[in-house]
Amino acid sequence: MPVSNPLRATVRATAALAALAVVAACSSTPDPKPEPSPASPDASRDASTLVRANPFTGAAAPKGLPDHPAFLVKIENTAAGAPQYGLSEADMVVEELVEGGLTRLAAFFYSQTPDKVGHVRSTRTTDIALVKPTRGHLIASGGAGVAIRKIKAAGVAFHSEDTKNVTLTRDPGKRAPYDRLLDLDAYAKQHTSAKAPIPAPYLPFGATPTTAKKKATSFDVRFSRGTATRWRYADGRYARVNGHAEKGKDFRPDTVLVLFTRQADAGYRDPAGNPVPETVFTGKGKAVVLQGGTMLDARWSKKNAGAPLRLAAGGKPVVLEPGKVFVELVPQGPGGISVRG
């Protein structure tokens, strides 16, 4: 469960106001200049008159912000690791390509910290650019030595079952490596601090979201020949048709972002001998914004690993409606999106 501090309760308007300020200042260019780095946690707490908002959803946080960092947890995304636990309480979820044409989820938890998250899997170097803007913790079952060295060299707080303060239990109904579970609530309590870093706004949310006219209530996002995530729009939110979440407890986003990304060789192979890919989540590329049952062709840009994500269409910044977001990091070339209606 989240732990809130009244002194932090007004901080997050910095997020909402900063996002709106960037939109207003950069309305004439598709790749707006990056925001300045967020203020230090102590300096941010002095802004006691500002409206607060969740940095991952842009939604109001009436009870204030948590006294712990943001947590990015790696979760298995195949039938072997089903069911997935804790996703319904995540603030934002990212799907990324791993070896063998399969995918893995990276779930951000901030406003809620469930006591059962999983099944937890290993990290990839792709995760550096995901977690670095938040100054949060990356939690995984482990990872290849070369990947962990790069993650730590990037200044990311990495924690795994080899870390003293992380306890991953084993699901008796599963076999390794698909059996690790995390009590994130207990972990969050170990990292509660009035000086916990407050994430900057992750996405360009705003009170006046960009609208689109093209209908898209059912679509497939393809990662490889054998892997595609099927989506449908119903009851004002999106749902994974072929997801692996615990029944009735999947992540139901208000927005789905499909970002076409360059793939690189991570420099090592998995135990089966498959080359491990790295999604290059910096630079720029094509994007599709799916929101409210419609789709908008856009462009994404991200200056560096620690920079915020920008979206633009028709020479103007794209503004997202506040809410939960699912990000699909689709590989250029083999990846794609097929709209069924």
Phi and psi in degrees as GROMACS dihedral restraints (atoms count N, CA, C in turn):
[ dihedral_restraints ]
;  ai    aj    ak    al  type     phi  dphi    fc
    3     4     5     6     1   -73.5    20    10
    4     5     6     7     1   148.4    20    10
    6     7     8     9     1  -114.7    20    10
    7     8     9    10     1   120.5    20    10
    9    10    11    12     1  -107.9    20    10
   10    11    12    13     1   151.1    20    10
   12    13    14    15     1  -119.2    20    10
   13    14    15    16     1   123.6    20    10
   15    16    17    18     1   -58.7    20    10
   16    17    18    19     1   -26.7    20    10
   18    19    20    21     1   -69.3    20    10
   19    20    21    22     1   -23.5    20    10
   21    22    23    24     1   -92.3    20    10
   22    23    24    25     1    -6.5    20    10
   24    25    26    27     1   -62.9    20    10
   25    26    27    28     1   -21.1    20    10
   27    28    29    30     1  -109.2    20    10
   28    29    30    31     1     2.7    20    10
   30    31    32    33     1   -66.5    20    10
   31    32    33    34     1   -38.8    20    10
   33    34    35    36     1   -73.9    20    10
   34    35    36    37     1    -2.7    20    10
   36    37    38    39     1   -63.3    20    10
   37    38    39    40     1   -23.9    20    10
   39    40    41    42     1   -52.8    20    10
   40    41    42    43     1   -39.4    20    10
   42    43    44    45     1   -65.3    20    10
   43    44    45    46     1   -54.6    20    10
   45    46    47    48     1   -64.5    20    10
   46    47    48    49     1   -44.8    20    10
   48    49    50    51     1   -68.6    20    10
   49    50    51    52     1   -36.5    20    10
   51    52    53    54     1   -64.8    20    10
   52    53    54    55     1   -41.3    20    10
   54    55    56    57     1   -63.9    20    10
   55    56    57    58     1   -42.7    20    10
   57    58    59    60     1   -68.2    20    10
   58    59    60    61     1   -36.1    20    10
   60    61    62    63     1   -64.8    20    10
   61    62    63    64     1   -39.3    20    10
   63    64    65    66     1   -65.1    20    10
   64    65    66    67     1   -41.5    20    10
   66    67    68    69     1   -61.7    20    10
   67    68    69    70     1   -44.1    20    10
   69    70    71    72     1   -66.9    20    10
   70    71    72    73     1   -37.7    20    10
   72    73    74    75     1   -78.8    20    10
   73    74    75    76     1   -18.6    20    10
   75    76    77    78     1  -120.9    20    10
   76    77    78    79     1    28.4    20    10
   78    79    80    81     1   -69.9    20    10
   79    80    81    82     1    -6.9    20    10
   81    82    83    84     1  -106.3    20    10
   82    83    84    85     1     5.1    20    10
   84    85    86    87     1  -137.3    20    10
   85    86    87    88     1   142.9    20    10
   87    88    89    90     1   -75.8    20    10
   88    89    90    91     1   -18.2    20    10
   90    91    92    93     1  -124.8    20    10
   91    92    93    94     1    79.7    20    10
   93    94    95    96     1   -59.6    20    10
   94    95    96    97     1   155.0    20    10
   96    97    98    99     1   -67.2    20    10
   97    98    99   100     1   149.0    20    10
   99   100   101   102     1   -67.8    20    10
  100   101   102   103     1   152.5    20    10
  102   103   104   105     1   -68.7    20    10
  103   104   105   106     1   156.2    20    10
  105   106   107   108     1   -66.1    20    10
  106   107   108   109     1   158.5    20    10
  108   109   110   111     1   -60.2    20    10
  109   110   111   112     1   144.2    20    10
  111   112   113   114     1   -63.2    20    10
  112   113   114   115     1   151.5    20    10
  114   115   116   117     1   -66.5    20    10
  115   116   117   118     1   161.9    20    10
  117   118   119   120     1   -64.5    20    10
  118   119   120   121     1   155.9    20    10
  120   121   122   123     1   -53.4    20    10
  121   122   123   124     1   -42.5    20    10
  123   124   125   126     1   -65.7    20    10
  124   125   126   127     1   -42.6    20    10
  126   127   128   129     1   -64.4    20    10
  127   128   129   130     1   -38.1    20    10
  129   130   131   132     1   -64.1    20    10
  130   131   132   133     1   -34.9    20    10
  132   133   134   135     1   -67.8    20    10
  133   134   135   136     1   -17.9    20    10
  135   136   137   138     1   -73.0    20    10
  136   137   138   139     1   -15.7    20    10
  138   139   140   141     1   -82.5    20    10
  139   140   141   142     1    69.7    20    10
  141   142   143   144     1   -79.0    20    10
  142   143   144   145     1    -3.7    20    10
  144   145   146   147     1  -106.9    20    10
  145   146   147   148     1     4.0    20    10
  147   148   149   150     1   -89.2    20    10
  148   149   150   151     1   154.4    20    10
  150   151   152   153     1   -74.6    20    10
  151   152   153   154     1   141.4    20    10
  153   154   155   156     1   -98.1    20    10
  154   155   156   157     1   151.2    20    10
  156   157   158   159     1  -153.3    20    10
  157   158   159   160     1   148.9    20    10
  159   160   161   162     1   -69.1    20    10
  160   161   162   163     1   126.1    20    10
  162   163   164   165     1   -67.2    20    10
  163   164   165   166     1   -17.9    20    10
  165   166   167   168     1   -96.9    20    10
  166   167   168   169     1   -19.8    20    10
  168   169   170   171     1  -121.1    20    10
  169   170   171   172     1   -17.8    20    10
  171   172   173   174     1    73.8    20    10
  172   173   174   175     1     0.9    20    10
  174   175   176   177     1   -83.8    20    10
  175   176   177   178     1   153.3    20    10
  177   178   179   180     1   -60.3    20    10
  178   179   180   181     1   144.6    20    10
  180   181   182   183     1  -119.7    20    10
  181   182   183   184     1    78.3    20    10
  183   184   185   186     1   -60.2    20    10
  184   185   186   187     1   -24.6    20    10
  186   187   188   189     1   -93.2    20    10
  187   188   189   190     1     5.9    20    10
  189   190   191   192     1    89.6    20    10
  190   191   192   193     1   178.3    20    10
  192   193   194   195     1   -97.7    20    10
  193   194   195   196     1   152.6    20    10
  195   196   197   198     1   -63.6    20    10
  196   197   198   199     1   156.7    20    10
  198   199   200   201     1   -94.1    20    10
  199   200   201   202     1    32.9    20    10
  201   202   203   204     1  -140.9    20    10
  202   203   204   205     1   163.4    20    10
  204   205   206   207     1   -69.2    20    10
  205   206   207   208     1   172.4    20    10
  207   208   209   210     1   -76.1    20    10
  208   209   210   211     1   149.4    20    10
  210   211   212   213     1  -122.8    20    10
  211   212   213   214     1   130.3    20    10
  213   214   215   216     1  -110.1    20    10
  214   215   216   217     1   116.0    20    10
  216   217   218   219     1  -112.3    20    10
  217   218   219   220     1   131.4    20    10
  219   220   221   222     1   -85.0    20    10
  220   221   222   223     1   128.5    20    10
  222   223   224   225     1  -128.8    20    10
  223   224   225   226     1   135.1    20    10
  225   226   227   228     1   -59.1    20    10
  226   227   228   229     1   143.3    20    10
  228   229   230   231     1  -132.2    20    10
  229   230   231   232     1    39.7    20    10
  231   232   233   234     1  -129.6    20    10
  232   233   234   235     1   170.4    20    10
  234   235   236   237     1   -60.8    20    10
  235   236   237   238     1   -27.3    20    10
  237   238   239   240     1   -63.3    20    10
  238   239   240   241     1   -27.3    20    10
  240   241   242   243     1  -104.6    20    10
  241   242   243   244     1     7.1    20    10
  243   244   245   246     1   -74.5    20    10
  244   245   246   247     1   147.1    20    10
  246   247   248   249     1   -85.8    20    10
  247   248   249   250     1   156.5    20    10
  249   250   251   252     1   -83.3    20    10
  250   251   252   253     1   134.6    20    10
  252   253   254   255     1  -110.6    20    10
  253   254   255   256     1   144.2    20    10
  255   256   257   258     1    88.2    20    10
  256   257   258   259     1    -6.4    20    10
  258   259   260   261     1   -63.0    20    10
  259   260   261   262     1   -34.1    20    10
  261   262   263   264     1   -63.9    20    10
  262   263   264   265     1   -18.6    20    10
  264   265   266   267     1  -100.3    20    10
  265   266   267   268     1     2.0    20    10
  267   268   269   270     1   -73.1    20    10
  268   269   270   271     1   155.2    20    10
  270   271   272   273     1   -89.4    20    10
  271   272   273   274     1   -33.1    20    10
  273   274   275   276     1  -155.7    20    10
  274   275   276   277     1   147.5    20    10
  276   277   278   279     1  -131.3    20    10
  277   278   279   280     1   141.0    20    10
  279   280   281   282     1  -122.0    20    10
  280   281   282   283     1   136.7    20    10
  282   283   284   285     1  -109.0    20    10
  283   284   285   286     1   127.2    20    10
  285   286   287   288     1  -129.3    20    10
  286   287   288   289     1   152.8    20    10
  288   289   290   291     1   -76.9    20    10
  289   290   291   292     1   138.5    20    10
  291   292   293   294     1  -125.2    20    10
  292   293   294   295     1  -170.0    20    10
  294   295   296   297     1   -67.1    20    10
  295   296   297   298     1   157.3    20    10
  297   298   299   300     1    74.2    20    10
  298   299   300   301     1    12.5    20    10
  300   301   302   303     1    76.1    20    10
  301   302   303   304     1     7.1    20    10
  303   304   305   306     1   -88.0    20    10
  304   305   306   307     1   174.4    20    10
  306   307   308   309     1  -128.7    20    10
  307   308   309   310     1   164.1    20    10
  309   310   311   312     1  -137.6    20    10
  310   311   312   313     1   152.4    20    10
  312   313   314   315     1   -99.5    20    10
  313   314   315   316     1   146.7    20    10
  315   316   317   318     1  -124.3    20    10
  316   317   318   319     1   109.1    20    10
  318   319   320   321     1  -106.1    20    10
  319   320   321   322     1   127.8    20    10
  321   322   323   324     1   -89.8    20    10
  322   323   324   325     1   127.7    20    10
  324   325   326   327     1  -119.8    20    10
  325   326   327   328     1   128.2    20    10
  327   328   329   330     1  -143.3    20    10
  328   329   330   331     1   -57.5    20    10
  330   331   332   333     1   -73.7    20    10
  331   332   333   334     1   -24.9    20    10
  333   334   335   336     1  -135.3    20    10
  334   335   336   337     1   145.7    20    10
  336   337   338   339     1  -131.0    20    10
  337   338   339   340     1    87.9    20    10
  339   340   341   342     1   -63.6    20    10
  340   341   342   343     1   154.5    20    10
  342   343   344   345     1   -86.7    20    10
  343   344   345   346     1     1.4    20    10
  345   346   347   348     1  -143.8    20    10
  346   347   348   349     1   107.1    20    10
  348   349   350   351     1  -128.3    20    10
  349   350   351   352     1   136.6    20    10
  351   352   353   354     1   161.8    20    10
  352   353   354   355     1  -170.2    20    10
  354   355   356   357     1   -78.8    20    10
  355   356   357   358     1   130.9    20    10
  357   358   359   360     1   -77.3    20    10
  358   359   360   361     1   134.4    20    10
  360   361   362   363     1  -124.0    20    10
  361   362   363   364     1  -175.0    20    10
  363   364   365   366     1   -81.4    20    10
  364   365   366   367     1   162.1    20    10
  366   367   368   369     1   -87.3    20    10
  367   368   369   370     1   165.7    20    10
  369   370   371   372     1  -135.8    20    10
  370   371   372   373     1   159.5    20    10
  372   373   374   375     1   -65.2    20    10
  373   374   375   376     1   -19.7    20    10
  375   376   377   378     1   -54.0    20    10
  376   377   378   379     1   -32.2    20    10
  378   379   380   381     1   -68.3    20    10
  379   380   381   382     1   -16.7    20    10
  381   382   383   384     1   -59.1    20    10
  382   383   384   385     1   -51.8    20    10
  384   385   386   387     1   -72.3    20    10
  385   386   387   388     1   -16.8    20    10
  387   388   389   390     1   -76.5    20    10
  388   389   390   391     1   -48.4    20    10
  390   391   392   393     1   -90.6    20    10
  391   392   393   394     1   -25.1    20    10
  393   394   395   396     1   -57.8    20    10
  394   395   396   397     1   -40.1    20    10
  396   397   398   399     1   -62.6    20    10
  397   398   399   400     1   -20.7    20    10
  399   400   401   402     1   -89.8    20    10
  400   401   402   403     1   -15.8    20    10
  402   403   404   405     1    56.7    20    10
  403   404   405   406     1    30.9    20    10
  405   406   407   408     1   -98.2    20    10
  406   407   408   409     1  -168.7    20    10
  408   409   410   411     1  -101.5    20    10
  409   410   411   412     1   138.1    20    10
  411   412   413   414     1  -101.8    20    10
  412   413   414   415     1   122.0    20    10
  414   415   416   417     1  -119.0    20    10
  415   416   417   418     1   126.9    20    10
  417   418   419   420     1  -146.8    20    10
  418   419   420   421     1   169.8    20    10
  420   421   422   423     1   -71.8    20    10
  421   422   423   424     1   -24.3    20    10
  423   424   425   426     1   166.5    20    10
  424   425   426   427     1  -146.6    20    10
  426   427   428   429     1   164.6    20    10
  427   428   429   430     1   163.8    20    10
  429   430   431   432     1   -64.8    20    10
  430   431   432   433     1   146.5    20    10
  432   433   434   435     1   -55.4    20    10
  433   434   435   436     1   -41.9    20    10
  435   436   437   438     1   -65.0    20    10
  436   437   438   439     1   -36.4    20    10
  438   439   440   441     1   -69.0    20    10
  439   440   441   442     1   -44.7    20    10
  441   442   443   444     1   -64.7    20    10
  442   443   444   445     1   -38.7    20    10
  444   445   446   447     1   -62.4    20    10
  445   446   447   448     1   -42.0    20    10
  447   448   449   450     1   -66.8    20    10
  448   449   450   451     1   -38.7    20    10
  450   451   452   453     1   -63.9    20    10
  451   452   453   454     1   -46.4    20    10
  453   454   455   456     1   -68.0    20    10
  454   455   456   457     1   -36.5    20    10
  456   457   458   459     1   -64.6    20    10
  457   458   459   460     1   -26.0    20    10
  459   460   461   462     1   -80.6    20    10
  460   461   462   463     1    -1.9    20    10
  462   463   464   465     1    84.5    20    10
  463   464   465   466     1    17.4    20    10
  465   466   467   468     1   -88.6    20    10
  466   467   468   469     1   135.7    20    10
  468   469   470   471     1   -78.0    20    10
  469   470   471   472     1   104.2    20    10
  471   472   473   474     1  -105.2    20    10
  472   473   474   475     1   133.6    20    10
  474   475   476   477     1  -135.1    20    10
  475   476   477   478     1   136.8    20    10
  477   478   479   480     1  -142.8    20    10
  478   479   480   481     1  -174.0    20    10
  480   481   482   483     1   -68.9    20    10
  481   482   483   484     1    -8.5    20    10
  483   484   485   486     1   -86.1    20    10
  484   485   486   487     1    -6.4    20    10
  486   487   488   489     1   -88.8    20    10
  487   488   489   490     1   137.6    20    10
  489   490   491   492     1   -58.4    20    10
  490   491   492   493     1   -37.4    20    10
  492   493   494   495     1   -94.2    20    10
  493   494   495   496     1    14.8    20    10
  495   496   497   498     1  -116.4    20    10
  496   497   498   499     1   121.9    20    10
  498   499   500   501     1  -116.0    20    10
  499   500   501   502     1   111.9    20    10
  501   502   503   504     1  -102.6    20    10
  502   503   504   505     1   122.9    20    10
  504   505   506   507     1   -89.7    20    10
  505   506   507   508     1   168.2    20    10
  507   508   509   510     1  -109.0    20    10
  508   509   510   511     1   133.3    20    10
  510   511   512   513     1   -79.9    20    10
  511   512   513   514     1   115.4    20    10
  513   514   515   516     1   -63.7    20    10
  514   515   516   517     1   -17.2    20    10
  516   517   518   519     1   -89.6    20    10
  517   518   519   520     1     3.2    20    10
  519   520   521   522     1  -126.6    20    10
  520   521   522   523     1   158.6    20    10
  522   523   524   525     1  -103.4    20    10
  523   524   525   526     1   151.5    20    10
  525   526   527   528     1   -63.8    20    10
  526   527   528   529     1   144.0    20    10
  528   529   530   531     1   -95.6    20    10
  529   530   531   532     1    22.1    20    10
  531   532   533   534     1  -100.3    20    10
  532   533   534   535     1    21.3    20    10
  534   535   536   537     1  -117.1    20    10
  535   536   537   538     1     6.2    20    10
  537   538   539   540     1   -85.6    20    10
  538   539   540   541     1   134.3    20    10
  540   541   542   543     1  -125.5    20    10
  541   542   543   544     1   147.8    20    10
  543   544   545   546     1  -122.2    20    10
  544   545   546   547     1   131.9    20    10
  546   547   548   549     1   -89.4    20    10
  547   548   549   550     1    91.1    20    10
  549   550   551   552     1   -71.2    20    10
  550   551   552   553     1   -29.5    20    10
  552   553   554   555     1   -63.3    20    10
  553   554   555   556     1   -44.2    20    10
  555   556   557   558     1   -65.0    20    10
  556   557   558   559     1   -39.7    20    10
  558   559   560   561     1   -64.5    20    10
  559   560   561   562     1   -42.6    20    10
  561   562   563   564     1   -61.7    20    10
  562   563   564   565     1   -38.2    20    10
  564   565   566   567     1   -65.0    20    10
  565   566   567   568     1   -29.5    20    10
  567   568   569   570     1   -71.8    20    10
  568   569   570   571     1   -18.7    20    10
  570   571   572   573     1  -117.3    20    10
  571   572   573   574     1    24.2    20    10
  573   574   575   576     1   -76.1    20    10
  574   575   576   577     1   130.4    20    10
  576   577   578   579     1  -160.8    20    10
  577   578   579   580     1   140.9    20    10
  579   580   581   582     1   -64.7    20    10
  580   581   582   583     1   -16.9    20    10
  582   583   584   585     1  -103.7    20    10
  583   584   585   586     1    14.7    20    10
  585   586   587   588     1   -59.8    20    10
  586   587   588   589     1   137.0    20    10
  588   589   590   591     1   -62.6    20    10
  589   590   591   592     1   137.8    20    10
  591   592   593   594     1   -98.3    20    10
  592   593   594   595     1   119.7    20    10
  594   595   596   597     1   -63.5    20    10
  595   596   597   598     1   144.4    20    10
  597   598   599   600     1   -74.1    20    10
  598   599   600   601     1   164.2    20    10
  600   601   602   603     1   -55.5    20    10
  601   602   603   604     1   126.9    20    10
  603   604   605   606     1   -81.1    20    10
  604   605   606   607     1   -33.1    20    10
  606   607   608   609     1  -132.2    20    10
  607   608   609   610     1   160.5    20    10
  609   610   611   612     1   -81.3    20    10
  610   611   612   613     1    76.2    20    10
  612   613   614   615     1   -81.5    20    10
  613   614   615   616     1   156.8    20    10
  615   616   617   618     1  -166.0    20    10
  616   617   618   619     1   164.7    20    10
  618   619   620   621     1   -71.7    20    10
  619   620   621   622     1   -23.2    20    10
  621   622   623   624     1  -120.0    20    10
  622   623   624   625     1    84.8    20    10
  624   625   626   627     1   -68.8    20    10
  625   626   627   628     1   152.4    20    10
  627   628   629   630     1   -67.2    20    10
  628   629   630   631     1   136.0    20    10
  630   631   632   633     1  -103.5    20    10
  631   632   633   634     1   158.2    20    10
  633   634   635   636     1  -136.3    20    10
  634   635   636   637     1   155.0    20    10
  636   637   638   639     1  -107.7    20    10
  637   638   639   640     1   -20.7    20    10
  639   640   641   642     1   -76.6    20    10
  640   641   642   643     1   125.2    20    10
  642   643   644   645     1   -74.6    20    10
  643   644   645   646     1   139.0    20    10
  645   646   647   648     1  -156.3    20    10
  646   647   648   649     1    85.3    20    10
  648   649   650   651     1  -100.6    20    10
  649   650   651   652     1    -6.0    20    10
  651   652   653   654     1  -151.2    20    10
  652   653   654   655     1   125.8    20    10
  654   655   656   657     1  -156.5    20    10
  655   656   657   658     1   158.5    20    10
  657   658   659   660     1  -116.3    20    10
  658   659   660   661     1   137.3    20    10
  660   661   662   663     1  -111.2    20    10
  661   662   663   664     1   115.8    20    10
  663   664   665   666     1  -100.1    20    10
  664   665   666   667     1   129.6    20    10
  666   667   668   669     1  -102.7    20    10
  667   668   669   670     1   -33.8    20    10
  669   670   671   672     1  -158.3    20    10
  670   671   672   673     1  -179.5    20    10
  672   673   674   675     1   -57.9    20    10
  673   674   675   676     1   -36.2    20    10
  675   676   677   678     1  -102.1    20    10
  676   677   678   679     1    -2.2    20    10
  678   679   680   681     1  -131.0    20    10
  679   680   681   682     1   122.1    20    10
  681   682   683   684     1  -147.2    20    10
  682   683   684   685     1   142.4    20    10
  684   685   686   687     1  -102.8    20    10
  685   686   687   688     1   125.2    20    10
  687   688   689   690     1   -98.9    20    10
  688   689   690   691     1   134.5    20    10
  690   691   692   693     1  -125.5    20    10
  691   692   693   694     1   150.6    20    10
  693   694   695   696     1  -140.7    20    10
  694   695   696   697     1   151.7    20    10
  696   697   698   699     1  -104.6    20    10
  697   698   699   700     1   123.5    20    10
  699   700   701   702     1  -154.6    20    10
  700   701   702   703     1   139.1    20    10
  702   703   704   705     1    57.7    20    10
  703   704   705   706     1    35.6    20    10
  705   706   707   708     1    81.3    20    10
  706   707   708   709     1     2.3    20    10
  708   709   710   711     1  -140.7    20    10
  709   710   711   712     1   170.6    20    10
  711   712   713   714     1   -99.5    20    10
  712   713   714   715     1   152.2    20    10
  714   715   716   717     1  -137.3    20    10
  715   716   717   718     1   138.9    20    10
  717   718   719   720     1   -77.0    20    10
  718   719   720   721     1   122.5    20    10
  720   721   722   723     1   -74.1    20    10
  721   722   723   724     1   -35.8    20    10
  723   724   725   726     1  -116.8    20    10
  724   725   726   727     1    36.0    20    10
  726   727   728   729     1   -77.9    20    10
  727   728   729   730     1   174.9    20    10
  729   730   731   732     1  -121.2    20    10
  730   731   732   733     1    20.3    20    10
  732   733   734   735     1   -74.8    20    10
  733   734   735   736     1   159.9    20    10
  735   736   737   738     1   -54.5    20    10
  736   737   738   739     1   139.0    20    10
  738   739   740   741     1   -53.9    20    10
  739   740   741   742     1   125.9    20    10
  741   742   743   744     1    77.6    20    10
  742   743   744   745     1     5.1    20    10
  744   745   746   747     1  -131.8    20    10
  745   746   747   748     1    36.4    20    10
  747   748   749   750     1   -82.6    20    10
  748   749   750   751     1   164.1    20    10
  750   751   752   753     1   -75.3    20    10
  751   752   753   754     1   121.2    20    10
  753   754   755   756     1  -112.3    20    10
  754   755   756   757     1    93.8    20    10
  756   757   758   759     1   -77.5    20    10
  757   758   759   760     1   154.8    20    10
  759   760   761   762     1   -84.9    20    10
  760   761   762   763     1   -25.2    20    10
  762   763   764   765     1  -137.2    20    10
  763   764   765   766     1   141.7    20    10
  765   766   767   768     1  -118.4    20    10
  766   767   768   769     1   125.2    20    10
  768   769   770   771     1  -107.2    20    10
  769   770   771   772     1   123.1    20    10
  771   772   773   774     1  -106.3    20    10
  772   773   774   775     1   112.5    20    10
  774   775   776   777     1  -113.0    20    10
  775   776   777   778     1   121.4    20    10
  777   778   779   780     1   -85.9    20    10
  778   779   780   781     1   121.6    20    10
  780   781   782   783     1  -124.8    20    10
  781   782   783   784     1   154.6    20    10
  783   784   785   786     1   -79.5    20    10
  784   785   786   787     1   142.7    20    10
  786   787   788   789     1  -107.9    20    10
  787   788   789   790     1   139.5    20    10
  789   790   791   792     1  -127.1    20    10
  790   791   792   793     1   167.9    20    10
  792   793   794   795     1   -85.6    20    10
  793   794   795   796     1   123.3    20    10
  795   796   797   798     1   -70.0    20    10
  796   797   798   799     1   -12.9    20    10
  798   799   800   801     1    93.8    20    10
  799   800   801   802     1    12.3    20    10
  801   802   803   804     1  -155.3    20    10
  802   803   804   805     1   172.6    20    10
  804   805   806   807     1  -120.6    20    10
  805   806   807   808     1   155.8    20    10
  807   808   809   810     1   -79.6    20    10
  808   809   810   811     1   173.2    20    10
  810   811   812   813     1   -57.5    20    10
  811   812   813   814     1   -23.6    20    10
  813   814   815   816     1   -86.9    20    10
  814   815   816   817     1    -2.1    20    10
  816   817   818   819     1    92.9    20    10
  817   818   819   820     1     3.7    20    10
  819   820   821   822     1   -78.1    20    10
  820   821   822   823     1   136.1    20    10
  822   823   824   825     1   -65.6    20    10
  823   824   825   826     1   138.4    20    10
  825   826   827   828     1   -93.4    20    10
  826   827   828   829     1   123.5    20    10
  828   829   830   831     1   -84.6    20    10
  829   830   831   832     1   157.1    20    10
  831   832   833   834     1  -123.9    20    10
  832   833   834   835     1   122.9    20    10
  834   835   836   837     1   -78.0    20    10
  835   836   837   838     1   123.1    20    10
  837   838   839   840     1   -86.5    20    10
  838   839   840   841     1    96.0    20    10
  840   841   842   843     1   -94.2    20    10
  841   842   843   844     1    49.3    20    10
  843   844   845   846     1  -142.0    20    10
  844   845   846   847     1   164.5    20    10
  846   847   848   849     1    95.6    20    10
  847   848   849   850     1  -134.6    20    10
  849   850   851   852     1  -155.4    20    10
  850   851   852   853     1   164.9    20    10
  852   853   854   855     1  -178.4    20    10
  853   854   855   856     1  -176.7    20    10
  855   856   857   858     1   -74.6    20    10
  856   857   858   859     1   153.4    20    10
  858   859   860   861     1  -145.1    20    10
  859   860   861   862     1   154.8    20    10
  861   862   863   864     1  -128.7    20    10
  862   863   864   865     1   126.4    20    10
  864   865   866   867     1  -104.4    20    10
  865   866   867   868     1   119.0    20    10
  867   868   869   870     1  -112.5    20    10
  868   869   870   871     1   117.3    20    10
  870   871   872   873     1  -153.5    20    10
  871   872   873   874     1   131.5    20    10
  873   874   875   876     1    63.4    20    10
  874   875   876   877     1    28.4    20    10
  876   877   878   879     1    78.5    20    10
  877   878   879   880     1    12.2    20    10
  879   880   881   882     1  -125.1    20    10
  880   881   882   883     1   167.1    20    10
  882   883   884   885     1  -131.2    20    10
  883   884   885   886     1   147.8    20    10
  885   886   887   888     1  -133.5    20    10
  886   887   888   889     1   124.5    20    10
  888   889   890   891     1   -76.0    20    10
  889   890   891   892     1   131.4    20    10
  891   892   893   894     1  -145.7    20    10
  892   893   894   895     1  -171.5    20    10
  894   895   896   897     1  -129.6    20    10
  895   896   897   898     1   144.8    20    10
  897   898   899   900     1  -114.7    20    10
  898   899   900   901     1   154.4    20    10
  900   901   902   903     1  -149.8    20    10
  901   902   903   904     1   148.0    20    10
  903   904   905   906     1  -152.3    20    10
  904   905   906   907     1   113.0    20    10
  906   907   908   909     1   -60.2    20    10
  907   908   909   910     1   -44.5    20    10
  909   910   911   912     1  -156.4    20    10
  910   911   912   913     1  -179.9    20    10
  912   913   914   915     1   -59.0    20    10
  913   914   915   916     1   -33.8    20    10
  915   916   917   918     1   -93.9    20    10
  916   917   918   919     1     1.3    20    10
  918   919   920   921     1   -84.8    20    10
  919   920   921   922     1   157.7    20    10
  921   922   923   924     1   -74.0    20    10
  922   923   924   925     1   160.8    20    10
  924   925   926   927     1   -85.6    20    10
  925   926   927   928     1   134.5    20    10
  927   928   929   930     1  -114.6    20    10
  928   929   930   931     1   147.6    20    10
  930   931   932   933     1  -130.2    20    10
  931   932   933   934     1   141.6    20    10
  933   934   935   936     1  -147.6    20    10
  934   935   936   937     1   150.1    20    10
  936   937   938   939     1  -148.9    20    10
  937   938   939   940     1   132.7    20    10
  939   940   941   942     1    60.5    20    10
  940   941   942   943     1    31.5    20    10
  942   943   944   945     1    81.1    20    10
  943   944   945   946     1     6.4    20    10
  945   946   947   948     1  -128.8    20    10
  946   947   948   949     1   148.6    20    10
  948   949   950   951     1   -61.4    20    10
  949   950   951   952     1   143.2    20    10
  951   952   953   954     1   -92.5    20    10
  952   953   954   955     1   131.1    20    10
  954   955   956   957     1  -110.5    20    10
  955   956   957   958     1   129.6    20    10
  957   958   959   960     1   -94.2    20    10
  958   959   960   961     1   146.2    20    10
  960   961   962   963     1   -71.7    20    10
  961   962   963   964     1   135.5    20    10
  963   964   965   966     1   -55.0    20    10
  964   965   966   967     1   140.0    20    10
  966   967   968   969     1   155.0    20    10
  967   968   969   970     1  -178.5    20    10
  969   970   971   972     1   -77.2    20    10
  970   971   972   973     1   143.5    20    10
  972   973   974   975     1  -128.4    20    10
  973   974   975   976     1   137.2    20    10
  975   976   977   978     1  -110.4    20    10
  976   977   978   979     1   123.8    20    10
  978   979   980   981     1  -105.8    20    10
  979   980   981   982     1   123.9    20    10
  981   982   983   984     1  -103.3    20    10
  982   983   984   985     1   111.0    20    10
  984   985   986   987     1   -91.2    20    10
  985   986   987   988     1    88.8    20    10
  987   988   989   990     1   -90.7    20    10
  988   989   990   991     1   134.0    20    10
  990   991   992   993     1   -70.5    20    10
  991   992   993   994     1   134.8    20    10
  993   994   995   996     1   -62.9    20    10
  994   995   996   997     1   142.5    20    10
  996   997   998   999     1    98.2    20    10
  997   998   999  1000     1   -88.6    20    10
  999  1000  1001  1002     1   -72.5    20    10
 1000  1001  1002  1003     1   -21.1    20    10
 1002  1003  1004  1005     1   -82.5    20    10
 1003  1004  1005  1006     1   163.1    20    10
 1005  1006  1007  1008     1  -179.5    20    10
 1006  1007  1008  1009     1   175.9    20    10
 1008  1009  1010  1011     1  -132.1    20    10
 1009  1010  1011  1012     1   133.2    20    10
 1011  1012  1013  1014     1  -121.1    20    10
 1012  1013  1014  1015     1   117.0    20    10
 1014  1015  1016  1017     1   -90.1    20    10
 1015  1016  1017  1018     1   126.9    20    10
 1017  1018  1019  1020     1  -100.2    20    10
 1018  1019  1020  1021     1   -11.5    20    10
